[in-house]
């Protein structure tokens, strides 16, 4: 979004521009708003020479086409030397809003025949919320944790409400976030009533709020239920790919997509509905139906969609309308962005990357100087001191998907004999869904230093994904014995702990990889992802990873990174 101030001319005989801004009802200067908010227009000038006349102020707003849609005069200040500030408060955006896009606020100040002007640009969009996951009517969910996802715009924050009745009266859980379009339901909620139970029908909705906490948009109400743990999987229809089939220079023209649907179950399925949306709007030919899909068979379905005019980045989503035993892979999403030249590009990746592939993708985007400094290295963790965990993961996703590049890097020595070189990754060069950050540090080690303290392999098939923490020698020997016949490796549990992840056999995983770890208000958070088995390969076991980490107080949280893009 544009966030610019400029003056023309810089000063007159007496007046000099100081500042101009557009603020929300809480007084915070912002560059993005919804059309249901009220704003404050503010400008400040400095008068160098006293005058008996008044400083006259004028407020002008122009729409994206450059047409004046709002004008106000009448504000004035004495012509005495020093700073003079004026503002208009409580201006309803709806009073001048007609189309989404970038608006320009121009503040003029005049004294004794001289005039100075300042500009501030801000964007306005229509708030909307479209629920993505769980789909309405979903039954037999077994996600751990259960992550709610939606597409929204024009809101500063979102409120999720989960209840056991359609009216959401006396909800079982309610939470607020800082504008993310997802929410991970707590696995260990504080109140017993918040604990979700199998086969109970639950209802949920999302509300969009402005900076003052006023509701500016809300979604429909969807319902879902959890699976009885005794149930076993026999059906699994998944969307394995969603991508553009050809680039288009003009985003106002239809975009052509392909969605690939695969039957990973053990029986044929008939009359499968497939829906596709772009930026919260249904594709022109959605939904479509697949008459028959045999076990192990895949089919490619074309769609045509148009990007909403007020969006430079739109989330494309394709979902099969079937309640099978693994709903988490029923949807596939990809971010579609337009570059400065107007080209449309797919920001999502249709394949899950291995550890080596992920590192290779990151090195492609580091630039020649940083790449030279990283010769002979690989990464262990990636840390971002000036952004939240969700922002870091969004940046990583954008790097892997090709939506962003790193413009610098530094290597921080962590242990062993690694050279004390530093590679710093700066701001992303392309627009991402994350907020801009002033720096991202990549903590790297030589490949040899990565082997100790990490074990991977396959074990007896598990019906559910399992995450755990081992903090004692007794529990460690018991856990190791369940995975291997060899003696348990030596771990100093006075200072360390072992974090572990075992995949569900239903997810068809070749390997589990830990990408990063970070401290949050809720404790240590471990980010991991799955490397999927090739289509058609029979997977009869579960993949696992065990890793020694420094012992941290509090609960360890796990976040699966590839769950939202499959």
C-alpha positions as CSV (number, residue, x, y, z in Angstrom):
1,X,0.0,0.0,0.0
2,X,1.1,3.5,-0.6
3,X,2.3,5.5,2.4
4,X,3.7,8.8,1.1
5,X,3.8,12.4,2.1
6,X,5.1,15.1,-0.1
7,X,5.0,18.9,-0.2
8,X,4.7,21.3,-3.1
9,X,6.1,23.8,-2.7
10,X,8.3,22.9,0.3
11,X,7.7,26.3,1.8
12,X,6.3,29.8,1.1
13,X,7.3,33.2,2.4
14,X,6.2,32.4,5.9
15,X,4.9,28.7,5.9
16,X,6.8,25.4,5.9
17,X,5.1,22.0,5.7
18,X,5.6,19.8,8.8
19,X,3.3,16.8,8.5
20,X,0.1,15.4,7.1
21,X,-1.7,12.1,8.0
22,X,-4.9,10.1,7.9
23,X,-5.7,8.5,11.2
24,X,-8.3,6.0,12.5
25,X,-10.8,6.7,15.3
26,X,-8.1,5.7,17.8
27,X,-5.8,8.4,16.5
28,X,-3.4,6.0,14.9
29,X,-2.0,7.0,11.5
30,X,-2.8,4.3,8.9
31,X,-2.6,3.7,5.2
32,X,-5.4,1.1,4.8
33,X,-9.1,1.4,5.8
34,X,-12.5,-0.1,5.1
35,X,-15.3,1.9,3.7
36,X,-17.3,1.5,6.9
37,X,-14.8,3.3,9.1
38,X,-14.5,7.0,10.1
39,X,-11.2,8.9,9.8
40,X,-9.3,11.9,11.0
41,X,-7.5,14.2,8.5
42,X,-4.7,16.1,10.1
43,X,-2.1,18.6,8.9
44,X,0.6,20.7,10.5
45,X,2.6,23.7,9.3
46,X,5.3,26.0,10.7
47,X,4.9,29.8,10.4
48,X,8.2,31.6,10.5
49,X,7.0,35.3,10.4
50,X,4.1,36.7,12.4
51,X,1.1,38.0,10.5
52,X,-2.1,39.7,11.7
53,X,-4.0,37.5,9.3
54,X,-5.2,33.9,9.8
55,X,-3.7,30.8,8.3
56,X,-6.5,29.2,6.2
57,X,-6.6,25.4,5.8
58,X,-8.2,23.4,3.1
59,X,-8.8,19.6,3.0
60,X,-9.2,17.8,-0.3
61,X,-9.7,14.1,-1.0
62,X,-9.4,12.6,-4.5
63,X,-10.5,9.1,-5.5
64,X,-8.4,6.5,-7.4
65,X,-9.3,8.2,-10.8
66,X,-8.1,11.6,-9.5
67,X,-11.5,13.1,-9.2
68,X,-12.2,15.3,-6.1
69,X,-14.8,13.6,-3.9
70,X,-14.4,15.7,-0.7
71,X,-13.5,19.3,0.0
72,X,-13.6,21.2,3.3
73,X,-12.7,24.8,4.1
74,X,-13.1,27.0,7.2
75,X,-10.4,25.7,9.5
76,X,-8.0,28.5,10.4
77,X,-5.3,29.4,12.9
78,X,-3.7,32.7,14.1
79,X,-0.8,33.9,12.0
80,X,1.5,33.9,15.0
81,X,5.0,32.4,14.7
82,X,5.4,28.7,15.5
83,X,3.6,25.4,14.8
84,X,-0.1,25.4,13.7
85,X,-2.1,22.2,13.5
86,X,-5.7,21.5,12.4
87,X,-7.8,18.5,11.8
88,X,-11.2,17.1,10.8
89,X,-12.4,14.3,13.0
90,X,-15.1,11.7,12.5
91,X,-15.3,11.9,8.7
92,X,-17.2,8.8,7.4
93,X,-15.3,7.2,4.6
94,X,-18.7,6.1,3.2
95,X,-19.5,9.8,2.5
96,X,-16.9,9.9,-0.3
97,X,-16.2,6.3,-1.1
98,X,-17.4,4.8,-4.4
99,X,-14.8,2.4,-5.6
100,X,-11.9,0.5,-3.8
101,X,-8.4,1.7,-4.4
102,X,-5.8,4.3,-3.5
103,X,-7.2,7.7,-2.4
104,X,-5.2,11.0,-1.9
105,X,-5.6,13.5,0.9
106,X,-4.2,16.9,0.1
107,X,-3.9,19.5,2.9
108,X,-3.4,23.1,1.9
109,X,-2.4,26.0,4.1
110,X,-2.5,29.7,3.0
111,X,-1.2,32.9,4.6
112,X,-0.9,36.4,3.0
113,X,-1.3,35.1,-0.5
114,X,1.2,32.2,-0.2
115,X,0.0,28.5,-0.2
116,X,1.8,25.2,0.7
117,X,0.4,21.7,0.1
118,X,1.0,18.3,1.5
119,X,-0.3,14.9,0.4
120,X,-0.9,11.5,2.2
121,X,-2.2,8.5,0.3
122,X,-4.3,5.7,1.7
123,X,-6.3,2.8,0.4
124,X,-9.9,1.9,1.0
125,X,-11.6,-1.5,0.4
126,X,-15.0,-3.1,1.1
127,X,-14.8,-5.4,4.1
128,X,-15.7,-9.0,3.4
129,X,-15.1,-12.4,5.0
130,X,-15.3,-15.8,3.4
131,X,-14.9,-18.9,5.6
132,X,-12.5,-21.5,4.1
133,X,-11.9,-24.2,6.7
134,X,-13.5,-26.2,8.2
135,X,-16.1,-26.2,5.4
136,X,-19.8,-25.9,6.4
137,X,-21.2,-29.3,7.5
138,X,-17.8,-30.9,7.9
139,X,-17.9,-34.1,10.0
140,X,-15.2,-36.4,11.4
141,X,-12.5,-33.8,11.7
142,X,-9.3,-35.1,13.3
143,X,-6.9,-32.1,12.9
144,X,-4.4,-31.5,15.7
145,X,-4.5,-28.7,16.2
146,X,-7.7,-27.6,14.5
147,X,-6.9,-24.5,12.5
148,X,-9.7,-22.2,11.3
149,X,-9.0,-20.3,8.1
150,X,-10.8,-17.6,6.2
151,X,-10.3,-14.9,3.6
152,X,-11.0,-11.3,4.8
153,X,-10.2,-7.7,3.9
154,X,-10.6,-4.2,5.4
155,X,-10.4,-5.3,9.0
156,X,-7.7,-4.4,11.6
157,X,-8.4,-7.5,13.7
158,X,-10.7,-10.5,13.7
159,X,-12.8,-12.2,16.3
160,X,-13.6,-15.9,16.1
161,X,-16.6,-17.3,18.0
162,X,-17.2,-21.0,18.5
163,X,-20.4,-22.3,20.0
164,X,-22.6,-25.4,20.4
165,X,-25.8,-23.8,19.1
166,X,-26.6,-22.1,15.8
167,X,-27.2,-18.7,17.4
168,X,-23.8,-18.9,19.1
169,X,-25.4,-17.9,22.4
170,X,-23.1,-18.3,25.4
171,X,-20.2,-19.5,23.1
172,X,-17.8,-22.2,24.2
173,X,-14.8,-20.1,23.0
174,X,-14.1,-16.6,21.7
175,X,-10.7,-15.1,20.7
176,X,-9.3,-12.0,19.0
177,X,-6.2,-11.8,16.8
178,X,-4.2,-9.0,15.3
179,X,-5.4,-9.3,11.7
180,X,-4.3,-12.8,10.7
181,X,-6.7,-14.8,8.6
182,X,-6.3,-18.0,10.6
183,X,-6.8,-19.2,14.2
184,X,-5.4,-22.3,15.9
185,X,-7.9,-23.7,18.4
186,X,-6.1,-24.3,21.8
187,X,-5.3,-28.0,22.3
188,X,-5.4,-27.5,26.1
189,X,-8.0,-24.8,26.7
190,X,-8.3,-23.2,30.2
191,X,-12.0,-24.1,30.7
192,X,-13.5,-27.6,30.5
193,X,-16.4,-26.4,28.4
194,X,-13.9,-25.1,25.8
195,X,-12.6,-28.6,25.2
196,X,-14.2,-29.8,21.9
197,X,-15.7,-33.3,22.1
198,X,-16.2,-35.9,19.3
199,X,-19.6,-36.1,17.5
200,X,-20.8,-32.8,19.0
201,X,-21.9,-30.3,16.3
202,X,-20.2,-26.9,16.7
203,X,-20.8,-23.6,15.0
204,X,-18.3,-20.8,14.2
205,X,-18.2,-17.4,12.6
206,X,-15.6,-14.6,12.1
207,X,-16.2,-10.9,12.7
208,X,-14.0,-8.2,11.2
209,X,-13.3,-5.2,13.6
210,X,-11.8,-1.8,13.0
211,X,-9.1,-0.2,15.2
212,X,-11.7,1.0,17.8
213,X,-13.2,-2.5,18.1
214,X,-16.3,-1.8,16.1
215,X,-17.7,-4.7,14.0
216,X,-17.4,-3.8,10.3
217,X,-18.0,-7.2,8.7
218,X,-19.0,-10.7,9.6
219,X,-19.1,-14.1,7.9
220,X,-21.8,-16.7,7.6
221,X,-22.1,-19.3,10.3
222,X,-20.5,-22.7,9.5
223,X,-20.8,-25.9,11.5
224,X,-18.5,-29.0,12.0
225,X,-17.9,-32.0,14.2
226,X,-14.9,-34.0,15.4
227,X,-14.3,-37.6,14.6
228,X,-14.7,-40.4,17.0
229,X,-11.2,-41.6,17.7
230,X,-12.3,-45.2,17.1
231,X,-13.1,-44.4,13.4
232,X,-10.7,-45.5,10.7
233,X,-10.0,-43.9,7.3
234,X,-11.4,-45.5,4.1
235,X,-12.0,-42.4,2.0
236,X,-9.6,-39.6,1.1
237,X,-10.3,-37.2,-1.8
238,X,-7.7,-34.4,-2.0
239,X,-6.9,-31.4,-4.1
240,X,-3.2,-32.0,-5.0
241,X,-2.6,-28.9,-7.1
242,X,-4.1,-25.5,-7.9
243,X,-2.2,-23.2,-10.3
244,X,-2.5,-20.8,-13.2
245,X,-2.3,-22.4,-16.7
246,X,-1.1,-19.2,-18.4
247,X,0.0,-15.7,-17.2
248,X,-2.1,-12.6,-18.0
249,X,-0.8,-9.1,-18.2
250,X,-4.2,-7.5,-17.3
251,X,-5.7,-8.6,-14.0
252,X,-9.1,-7.3,-15.1
253,X,-9.2,-10.1,-17.7
254,X,-10.2,-13.7,-16.8
255,X,-7.5,-15.9,-15.3
256,X,-7.4,-19.6,-16.2
257,X,-6.6,-22.2,-13.5
258,X,-6.3,-25.9,-13.2
259,X,-7.2,-27.9,-10.1
260,X,-6.0,-31.5,-9.8
261,X,-8.1,-33.9,-7.7
262,X,-6.7,-37.2,-6.5
263,X,-8.4,-40.2,-4.9
264,X,-6.0,-41.4,-2.2
265,X,-8.7,-43.7,-0.6
266,X,-9.3,-47.4,-1.3
267,X,-12.6,-47.2,-3.2
268,X,-14.1,-45.3,-6.1
269,X,-16.0,-42.1,-5.4
270,X,-18.8,-40.6,-7.5
271,X,-20.4,-37.2,-8.0
272,X,-17.6,-35.2,-6.3
273,X,-18.3,-31.5,-6.2
274,X,-15.4,-29.1,-6.7
275,X,-15.6,-25.4,-5.9
276,X,-13.1,-22.7,-6.8
277,X,-12.8,-19.1,-5.6
278,X,-10.4,-16.2,-6.2
279,X,-10.3,-13.3,-3.6
280,X,-13.4,-14.6,-1.9
281,X,-15.4,-14.5,-5.2
282,X,-16.6,-17.8,-6.8
283,X,-15.0,-18.7,-10.2
284,X,-17.3,-18.1,-13.2
285,X,-17.8,-21.9,-13.7
286,X,-17.9,-23.0,-10.1
287,X,-18.9,-25.5,-8.8
288,X,-18.1,-28.4,-11.1
289,X,-18.7,-32.1,-10.7
290,X,-16.5,-35.2,-11.2
291,X,-18.8,-38.1,-12.1
292,X,-16.4,-40.9,-11.0
293,X,-12.9,-41.1,-9.6
294,X,-11.3,-44.5,-9.1
295,X,-8.9,-45.3,-6.2
296,X,-5.4,-44.0,-7.1
297,X,-6.7,-41.9,-10.0
298,X,-6.4,-38.2,-10.5
299,X,-8.1,-35.7,-12.8
300,X,-7.5,-32.1,-13.9
301,X,-10.4,-29.6,-13.8
302,X,-10.1,-26.2,-15.5
303,X,-11.6,-23.0,-13.9
304,X,-11.9,-19.4,-15.0
305,X,-11.9,-16.6,-12.4
306,X,-11.4,-12.8,-12.2
307,X,-9.4,-11.0,-9.5
308,X,-11.4,-8.5,-7.4
309,X,-10.6,-5.0,-8.7
310,X,-9.5,-3.7,-5.2
311,X,-6.9,-6.5,-4.7
312,X,-3.4,-6.7,-6.0
313,X,-3.0,-10.1,-4.2
314,X,-5.9,-12.6,-4.1
315,X,-6.1,-16.0,-2.5
316,X,-7.2,-18.7,-4.9
317,X,-8.9,-21.7,-3.2
318,X,-10.2,-25.0,-4.6
319,X,-12.1,-27.4,-2.4
320,X,-13.8,-30.8,-3.0
321,X,-17.3,-30.9,-1.6
322,X,-17.0,-34.2,0.1
323,X,-16.8,-35.2,3.8
324,X,-14.1,-37.9,3.8
325,X,-11.8,-39.1,6.5
326,X,-9.1,-36.5,6.0
327,X,-10.7,-33.1,5.5
328,X,-7.5,-31.2,6.0
329,X,-6.4,-32.0,2.4
330,X,-9.7,-31.3,0.8
331,X,-8.7,-27.8,-0.1
332,X,-5.7,-26.3,-1.9
333,X,-4.8,-22.6,-1.8
334,X,-2.4,-20.4,-3.7
335,X,-1.7,-16.7,-3.6
336,X,-2.1,-14.8,-6.9
337,X,-0.2,-11.5,-7.1
338,X,0.3,-8.9,-9.8
339,X,3.7,-7.4,-10.2
340,X,4.5,-3.8,-11.2
341,X,4.0,-4.6,-14.8
342,X,0.5,-6.0,-14.2
343,X,1.5,-9.7,-14.7
344,X,-0.4,-12.2,-12.8
345,X,1.6,-14.9,-11.0
346,X,0.9,-17.8,-8.9
347,X,2.3,-17.3,-5.4
348,X,1.5,-20.8,-4.1
349,X,3.5,-23.9,-4.5
350,X,1.9,-27.1,-5.6
351,X,4.6,-29.3,-4.0
352,X,5.9,-29.7,-0.5
353,X,9.6,-29.1,-0.5
354,X,12.2,-31.3,1.2
355,X,14.7,-29.8,3.5
356,X,17.4,-29.6,0.8
357,X,14.9,-28.2,-1.8
358,X,13.8,-25.5,0.7
359,X,17.4,-24.5,1.3
360,X,18.0,-24.4,-2.4
361,X,15.0,-22.2,-3.0
362,X,16.2,-19.8,-0.3
363,X,19.7,-19.6,-1.7
364,X,18.2,-18.7,-5.1
365,X,16.7,-15.6,-3.6
366,X,19.6,-14.4,-1.4
367,X,21.5,-12.6,-4.2
368,X,25.1,-13.1,-5.4
369,X,26.9,-11.5,-2.5
370,X,24.9,-13.4,0.2
371,X,25.2,-16.6,-1.8
372,X,28.9,-16.4,-2.0
373,X,29.1,-15.9,1.8
374,X,27.0,-19.0,2.4
375,X,29.1,-21.4,0.4
376,X,29.5,-24.7,2.3
377,X,26.8,-23.9,4.8
378,X,23.2,-25.0,5.4
379,X,20.7,-23.6,7.9
380,X,19.4,-25.0,11.2
381,X,17.0,-22.2,12.2
382,X,15.7,-19.0,10.8
383,X,15.0,-16.1,13.2
384,X,13.4,-12.7,12.7
385,X,14.0,-10.3,15.6
386,X,11.6,-7.6,14.4
387,X,8.6,-9.6,13.3
388,X,6.1,-12.0,14.8
389,X,6.2,-15.7,14.3
390,X,3.3,-15.7,11.8
391,X,5.0,-12.9,9.8
392,X,8.2,-14.9,9.6
393,X,6.4,-17.9,8.4
394,X,4.5,-15.8,5.8
395,X,7.8,-14.4,4.6
396,X,9.3,-17.9,4.3
397,X,6.2,-19.1,2.4
398,X,6.6,-16.2,0.0
399,X,10.3,-16.9,-0.5
400,X,9.7,-20.5,-1.3
401,X,6.8,-19.7,-3.6
402,X,8.8,-17.0,-5.5
403,X,6.7,-14.0,-4.3
404,X,9.7,-12.4,-2.5
405,X,13.5,-12.2,-2.6
406,X,16.1,-11.5,0.1
407,X,18.4,-8.5,-0.6
408,X,21.1,-9.2,1.9
409,X,22.2,-11.8,4.5
410,X,24.4,-12.4,7.5
411,X,25.6,-15.6,9.1
412,X,25.6,-15.8,12.9
413,X,28.0,-18.3,14.5
414,X,26.1,-20.6,16.9
415,X,28.4,-23.3,17.9
416,X,31.3,-25.5,16.7
417,X,33.9,-24.2,14.3
418,X,31.7,-22.4,11.9
419,X,33.3,-19.1,10.7
420,X,32.1,-16.0,12.3
421,X,30.5,-14.5,9.2
422,X,27.1,-13.0,9.1
423,X,24.4,-13.0,6.4
424,X,21.4,-10.8,7.0
425,X,18.3,-11.2,5.0
426,X,16.6,-7.8,4.5
427,X,13.1,-6.9,3.5
428,X,11.3,-8.9,0.9
429,X,11.5,-7.3,-2.6
430,X,8.0,-8.4,-3.6
431,X,4.7,-8.0,-1.8
432,X,3.9,-10.7,0.7
433,X,1.1,-11.4,3.1
434,X,3.4,-10.5,6.0
435,X,4.2,-7.1,7.4
436,X,7.5,-5.6,6.3
437,X,10.4,-6.3,8.8
438,X,13.7,-4.5,9.0
439,X,15.7,-7.7,9.1
440,X,15.7,-11.5,9.2
441,X,18.7,-13.4,10.7
442,X,19.5,-16.9,9.3
443,X,21.2,-19.0,12.0
444,X,23.4,-21.4,10.0
445,X,25.8,-24.2,10.8
446,X,28.1,-26.4,8.7
447,X,26.4,-29.6,7.5
448,X,28.4,-31.7,9.8
449,X,27.1,-29.9,12.9
450,X,23.5,-30.8,12.0
451,X,23.8,-34.5,12.5
452,X,24.2,-34.9,16.3
453,X,21.0,-34.6,18.3
454,X,18.5,-35.3,15.4
455,X,17.0,-38.6,14.4
456,X,14.5,-39.4,11.6
457,X,13.0,-42.6,10.3
458,X,9.8,-44.6,10.0
459,X,7.8,-46.5,12.6
460,X,4.6,-48.4,13.0
461,X,1.6,-46.6,11.3
462,X,-0.2,-44.1,13.6
463,X,-3.7,-43.0,12.9
464,X,-3.1,-39.5,14.3
465,X,-0.3,-37.0,14.1
466,X,1.5,-37.1,17.5
467,X,3.7,-34.3,18.9
468,X,5.5,-34.7,22.2
469,X,8.3,-33.5,24.5
470,X,10.6,-35.8,26.5
471,X,12.2,-34.3,29.6
472,X,13.5,-37.3,31.5
473,X,15.8,-40.3,30.8
474,X,13.1,-42.8,31.8
475,X,10.6,-41.4,29.3
476,X,13.3,-41.1,26.7
477,X,14.3,-44.7,26.9
478,X,10.6,-45.7,26.7
479,X,10.0,-43.5,23.7
480,X,13.1,-44.6,21.9
481,X,12.2,-48.3,22.4
482,X,8.9,-47.7,20.7
483,X,10.8,-46.5,17.6
484,X,14.0,-48.5,17.5
485,X,15.6,-51.7,18.7
486,X,19.0,-49.9,19.3
487,X,20.1,-48.4,22.6
488,X,18.8,-45.0,23.3
489,X,21.3,-42.2,22.5
490,X,22.7,-40.3,25.4
491,X,20.9,-37.0,26.2
492,X,21.7,-34.6,29.1
493,X,18.2,-34.0,30.4
494,X,19.5,-31.6,33.1
495,X,19.8,-29.0,30.4
496,X,18.1,-30.4,27.3
497,X,14.8,-31.9,26.2
498,X,13.8,-33.8,23.1
499,X,11.0,-32.6,20.8
500,X,9.3,-35.1,18.6
501,X,6.7,-35.4,15.8
502,X,5.2,-38.6,14.4
503,X,3.1,-38.3,11.3
504,X,-0.3,-39.9,10.7
505,X,-0.2,-42.7,8.2
506,X,-3.2,-41.1,6.6
507,X,-1.1,-38.1,5.5
508,X,1.2,-40.3,3.3
509,X,4.4,-38.8,4.6
510,X,7.9,-39.7,3.4
511,X,9.7,-37.5,6.0
512,X,9.1,-34.9,8.7
513,X,11.2,-31.8,8.8
514,X,11.6,-29.1,11.5
515,X,12.0,-25.7,9.9
516,X,12.4,-23.3,12.8
517,X,11.7,-22.7,16.5
518,X,10.7,-19.4,18.2
519,X,9.7,-18.1,21.6
520,X,6.2,-16.7,21.9
521,X,4.0,-15.5,24.7
522,X,2.6,-19.1,24.9
523,X,6.1,-20.7,25.1
524,X,8.4,-22.3,22.6
525,X,6.8,-22.9,19.1
526,X,8.2,-25.4,16.7
527,X,7.4,-25.0,13.0
528,X,7.5,-28.2,11.0
529,X,6.3,-29.6,7.6
530,X,5.8,-32.9,5.8
531,X,7.5,-34.2,2.7
532,X,4.6,-36.0,0.9
533,X,5.1,-39.4,-0.7
534,X,4.8,-39.4,-4.5
535,X,1.3,-39.8,-5.9
536,X,0.5,-43.5,-6.2
537,X,3.0,-44.7,-3.7
538,X,1.6,-46.9,-1.0
539,X,2.5,-45.7,2.5
540,X,2.1,-48.2,5.3
541,X,4.1,-46.5,8.1
542,X,4.5,-43.2,9.9
543,X,7.5,-40.9,9.6
544,X,9.1,-39.4,12.7
545,X,11.7,-36.8,13.7
546,X,13.3,-36.4,17.1
547,X,15.5,-33.4,18.0
548,X,17.4,-32.3,21.0
549,X,16.8,-28.7,22.1
550,X,17.8,-26.6,25.1
551,X,15.2,-27.1,27.8
552,X,12.7,-24.3,27.9
553,X,10.1,-23.6,30.6
554,X,6.4,-23.8,29.8
555,X,4.4,-25.6,27.1
556,X,5.9,-26.5,23.7
557,X,3.5,-25.6,20.8
558,X,3.7,-27.2,17.3
559,X,2.7,-25.6,14.1
560,X,2.5,-27.5,10.8
561,X,3.4,-25.1,8.0
562,X,2.2,-27.0,5.0
563,X,-1.3,-27.7,6.4
564,X,-2.8,-24.5,4.8
565,X,-1.3,-24.9,1.3
566,X,-2.1,-28.5,0.5
